[in-house]
C-alpha cells in the first residue's frame, strides 16, 4: 500500500467516492495524474499497471474547504503559524482554507496578502486563500483598496472579530466590494449590547454571574447587514451564525432572493451554554455558545439550506492566554482538526445528518459561497482529496494536535470517523502523526 | 452525624442542606468564643491561611482575619495594590507561589466570576470563596442565614425578600441558593435593568420576582437590602440616585407595607439615603451589626470544617 506514495500517477480504488456536486456517494476509483484528477470510474477495481491505493472501506471526497480560519501569521506566531495551521487543516481533511485578516499587521495592504501567499507556498500543507480586511486596521471607518487587495490575491473581505458599527461605512464597503466581485463576510453583533459579555445571555449567565450577550445583539446586526445587502445588491456572507432568530432573518432574506449566504461552526451546532458551568475557558467563543434550542435550529438550517456551509472559525490561543480568569480569557477555540470527526460523531452517526450532506457543507458549498476553486470532484481539477475512515474510533489526545495552540474543549473525547489524510495536488499528507 | 468532606468552599450552589446546617451549627457553637475575654482557641494551630484580596474589602477581610486569629491559625495577607499583581503577575502564578510557601488554605476575593473554580484546577490548598465577581459570596449568605436562624429557629415556610441590584450581586445569588435549599421562600425585587434573565429559575425550586417594592415585602419575614454600586449609574442602568431612592429605597414609610416582625438586613457597606434610609439602618428592625458579629463565627466554622482536625493532637516532631 506504500507503493503509490510520492508517485505522479496512481489509482485510488474501491473507496466510497462522494461527488458533492451531484450529492452522490458510490463505490468508485479515481486516477491521479500529475497532481490532477485524471479519471473517475464508478467501479470497485481497475485493471492497471499503475500503482493502486486500495481504499476499500474508506470514503474519498474532495478535500474540505474552510472559509473561516485564523492562521495568526503574521504577528501572533506564538498562537499559530501558517505552517502549523495548515498542517492542522490537512490533518482535518482540509485542502483549502481562507484565513482572516486580524493579524498584525492587519491584512489591509497588498504586501501582507503577498507575504501570506509566499509563506503558504513555502511551508503550507494546504492551499491558503486570503480574506483581506474590509476597513483600514479593522477600524470600521475607512474602506480598504479592494482593487489592489484583489489584485494581490485576496478572495474575500472581512473585518472578522469586529462589527462595522457605522452603517454608512458598511454600505460603502458592500457597494465597492460588489463592484470588485468580492464577497463581504460580516461578523454580526451590536457592539454596545455585547460590551464586556462573556457568554450567551440566559439562565446560565445568570447562574454563573457572567455578563451575557443577548441573541438580539447578533440578530440586530444581521438584520442591518441584510438590509444593506438588499440596498446595494452586493453579496453578503454572514459569519458564524449562532441564534435561532438569526436563522429566521436569513431564511426571509433568501426567500426574497437577496444575495445573502451564511455559515455555522461545528461548535455552535453541537454544543450549548449548559456546558459552561465549569467555567472552561476553552468554551468561551464569540459569538458565544447559545442555548439548546438555538443549536437545534442551526441543525435544521444546515439540513434545509438556510445555512450554506460549515466553517470552523479555527481561533488558536495558547495556554498562557487561556490559563486566566474566565473574563480575561480571549474568545475562540481551534477546530480544523476536529470539525469533521465531531460533526460525523454528533450528527451523522446518530442519523441526524447524511454523510453526503455533511461533506457538501464542507466542500462545494463553502467554495460556492466565496466563488473559489476546490471542493468539487471533477476531471481535470487539482487532485485535492480527503481519505476518511468512517468507522474508526479514536480519542483526541493533546499531543496529537498539530495546531500550535491546544485550546479545544474536545481533548479526551472519543470520535467515530477519522481523516486518514489528504492529497494536495495528488501529494499525500498523512493526518495521523504517530503512524507517519 | 453529617460530615463536611469538602476541600473547598466555592459556593452554596454545590452544598447540600445538611452541609449548610452543619456549618450553621458549628458557627453557633463558635459564636461564644468571641464573647470570651480571651478570644482564642487552638483549633487551627499550625494551619497557615493566606488571604488574597483582589478587590477592596474592609468587613469581609477583617472578619476572615479575626476568624483565623481566633482559631490560632497563622495568617498572611495579600492585597492587589501592594503585590506583584501590579507588576503583571497572573493569578495562577501568584497562587502557585503562595502554595509553594506551604499554605494550607487560600481565602480569596476576586472580581472575576469563577476565579475560585479556576484556582481549584491547580491548587492543592483548600480554597474559600470570599466573593467571586457576580457569582457567589457564600460566607456572606451563611452569616445572613445564621442571623435568620437565630431568630427563627429554622427556615421552613419563612419568606425572605432581597432588594436591589440583583443582576450584579453575588450576595443575592448565594442567598438564593442557601435559603431555598433550607426551605425558605425567596423573592427578589429591583429595577428591571438590574434583574438578570430567568432569575426566577435560580435556586432549589425557583424564586419569585416582584418589581413593586411594597408588594415584594408584603409578606417578608426578612428584607435583605443590597448595596447599590454607584458605578452602575454610569453604565446607564438607572438614571439617578435620587430616583432610585424614591422607587427602591427602603424607608420607614415603605416598611409599613411589611409585616411588623419583618427584620431588615444589609450586607454592607451601606449607602445611607440611597438603598436604605438612615432611620431604617439605625432602626430597631435592623440586624445589620448582628450580621457582622455572626460573620466572624460563620467564617470560623467554615475554616474549621475545611482545615480543622488535621493537626489536632499532633505535636510538631522535634
Boltz contact constraints between the chains, C-beta under 6 A:
constraints:
  - contact:
      token1: [A, 201]
      token2: [B, 197]
      max_distance: 6.0
  - contact:
      token1: [A, 202]
      token2: [B, 197]
      max_distance: 6.0
  - contact:
      token1: [A, 203]
      token2: [B, 198]
      max_distance: 6.0
  - contact:
      token1: [A, 203]
      token2: [B, 201]
      max_distance: 6.0
  - contact:
      token1: [A, 206]
      token2: [B, 196]
      max_distance: 6.0
  - contact:
      token1: [A, 206]
      token2: [B, 197]
      max_distance: 6.0
  - contact:
      token1: [A, 206]
      token2: [B, 198]
      max_distance: 6.0
  - contact:
      token1: [A, 206]
      token2: [B, 199]
      max_distance: 6.0
  - contact:
      token1: [A, 208]
      token2: [B, 113]
      max_distance: 6.0
  - contact:
      token1: [A, 209]
      token2: [B, 113]
      max_distance: 6.0
  - contact:
      token1: [A, 209]
      token2: [B, 133]
      max_distance: 6.0
  - contact:
      token1: [A, 209]
      token2: [B, 134]
      max_distance: 6.0
  - contact:
      token1: [A, 209]
      token2: [B, 135]
      max_distance: 6.0
  - contact:
      token1: [A, 210]
      token2: [B, 113]
      max_distance: 6.0
  - contact:
      token1: [A, 279]
      token2: [B, 114]
      max_distance: 6.0
  - contact:
      token1: [A, 279]
      token2: [B, 117]
      max_distance: 6.0
  - contact:
      token1: [A, 323]
      token2: [B, 92]
      max_distance: 6.0
  - contact:
      token1: [A, 325]
      token2: [B, 112]
      max_distance: 6.0
  - contact:
      token1: [A, 325]
      token2: [B, 115]
      max_distance: 6.0
  - contact:
      token1: [A, 325]
      token2: [B, 118]
      max_distance: 6.0
  - contact:
      token1: [A, 326]
      token2: [B, 114]
      max_distance: 6.0
  - contact:
      token1: [A, 327]
      token2: [B, 112]
      max_distance: 6.0
